[in-house]
Amino acid sequence: MRKYELVCILHPDLDETAFNDALDKIKGWVGESEGVVDSVDNWGRRKMAYLIRKQLEGQYILLNASMLPSATAELERKLRFLEPVMRYMLVLVN
């Protein structure tokens, strides 16, 4: 198992329920691939440097997770199609 950092920018207009649903879905996908979410850090709403989907703000989340390297491609594929996620970045932590 390797350690990863996943930063997601979610749509700023999500209410608390939709925000938590999207977060639970992401954590569930990590768990499905035999991974473990070590910590979740909600950075809140922040202004972005440029427009993404006609939005100037986004809700930032940092997830620290441990999972198999073979599971990262499937996680990224699922994140790409999750509607509330505007951008994401998955990075290996040494």
Summary of the structure (lengths in Angstrom):
residues: 94
radius of gyration: 12.9
end to end distance: 12.0
largest distance: 37.6
contacts: 261
relative contact order: 0.35
helix: 32%
strand: 50%
